[in-house]
Amino acid sequence: MLLMHVGRSFDGGGHIEASCPCPLEPCGLVDTEKVVEACDQHPPSACKTMRTGHSAEDCPEYGRDLVVAVGKTEAARQAVIDAAAIGEPDGWVNFSLFGAIDDYRAAVEHEAAERIREETKAAKAAGILEPDKFRPCRDAANQIDSEATYE
């Protein structure tokens, strides 16, 4: 049987994997042999579509930290929303808050991606970054913030 790492998020592990109880592999996806039955996303019995995956032997072994960061960001966002609803009738939330939180998150992601891009460029120019390491760094920055990419 072919061991697989799978995910419900598009293009690798994301907020769905970050918020489920299944243990994450180094790539940020879930090993099909380690799915937790309490999870409502990954077990075959949940009847959900897996949108990304690869064989365990072809695991790129990067991405777990990003998925954990996405999970923390989503949890923080929800905490702000929950706090905004305290004392409001019937859990009402001012929905302009969602836009402000999403704008903040996008700005933080953009800053992180730009830091990776700039450090990668500087390391490449200084000759301290091996050529085969440049592409994964660039790809990671582009996954964090796909709005501004470089080649």
FENGI-V748216 format. One record per pair of residues at least 4 apart in sequence whose C-alpha atoms are under 7 Angstrom apart, sorted by the first residue. I is the first residue (numbers start at 1). J is the second residue. If there is no record, write none. Layout:
BEGIN
i=I j=J
i=I j=J
END
This chain:
BEGIN
i=2 j=55
i=3 j=32
i=3 j=55
i=3 j=56
i=4 j=31
i=4 j=32
i=4 j=53
i=4 j=54
i=4 j=55
i=4 j=56
i=5 j=29
i=5 j=30
i=5 j=31
i=5 j=32
i=5 j=53
i=5 j=54
i=5 j=55
i=5 j=56
i=6 j=29
i=6 j=30
i=6 j=31
i=6 j=32
i=6 j=50
i=6 j=52
i=6 j=53
i=6 j=54
i=7 j=12
i=7 j=13
i=7 j=17
i=7 j=29
i=7 j=30
i=7 j=50
i=7 j=51
i=7 j=52
i=7 j=53
i=8 j=16
i=8 j=49
i=8 j=50
i=8 j=51
i=8 j=52
i=9 j=13
i=9 j=14
i=9 j=16
i=9 j=51
i=9 j=52
i=10 j=51
i=10 j=52
i=11 j=52
i=12 j=29
i=12 j=52
i=13 j=17
i=13 j=28
i=13 j=29
i=13 j=67
i=14 j=18
i=14 j=67
i=14 j=70
i=15 j=19
i=15 j=67
i=15 j=70
i=15 j=71
i=16 j=20
i=17 j=29
i=18 j=67
i=18 j=68
i=18 j=70
i=18 j=71
i=19 j=71
i=20 j=39
i=21 j=36
i=21 j=39
i=22 j=30
i=22 j=35
i=22 j=36
i=22 j=39
i=23 j=30
i=24 j=28
i=24 j=29
i=24 j=30
i=24 j=64
i=25 j=29
i=25 j=30
i=25 j=31
i=25 j=64
i=26 j=61
i=26 j=62
i=26 j=63
i=26 j=64
i=27 j=59
i=27 j=60
i=27 j=61
i=27 j=62
i=27 j=63
i=27 j=64
i=28 j=63
i=28 j=64
i=28 j=67
i=30 j=35
i=31 j=35
i=35 j=42
i=35 j=43
i=37 j=43
i=39 j=43
i=40 j=46
i=41 j=46
i=41 j=48
i=42 j=46
i=42 j=48
i=54 j=58
i=54 j=59
i=55 j=59
i=63 j=67
i=64 j=68
i=65 j=69
i=66 j=70
i=67 j=71
i=68 j=72
i=69 j=73
i=70 j=74
i=71 j=75
i=72 j=76
i=73 j=77
i=74 j=78
i=75 j=79
i=76 j=80
i=77 j=81
i=77 j=101
i=78 j=82
i=79 j=83
i=80 j=84
i=81 j=85
i=82 j=86
i=84 j=93
i=85 j=91
i=85 j=92
i=85 j=93
i=86 j=91
i=88 j=92
i=96 j=100
i=97 j=101
i=98 j=102
i=99 j=103
i=100 j=104
i=101 j=105
i=102 j=106
i=103 j=107
i=104 j=108
i=105 j=109
i=106 j=110
i=107 j=111
i=108 j=112
i=109 j=113
i=109 j=144
i=109 j=145
i=110 j=114
i=110 j=145
i=111 j=115
i=112 j=116
i=113 j=117
i=113 j=141
i=113 j=144
i=113 j=145
i=114 j=118
i=115 j=119
i=116 j=120
i=116 j=141
i=117 j=121
i=117 j=138
i=117 j=141
i=118 j=122
i=119 j=123
i=120 j=124
i=120 j=134
i=120 j=137
i=121 j=125
i=122 j=126
i=123 j=127
i=123 j=128
i=123 j=129
i=124 j=128
i=124 j=129
i=129 j=133
i=129 j=134
i=130 j=134
i=133 j=137
i=134 j=138
i=135 j=139
i=136 j=140
i=137 j=141
i=138 j=142
i=139 j=143
i=140 j=144
i=141 j=145
i=142 j=146
i=142 j=149
END
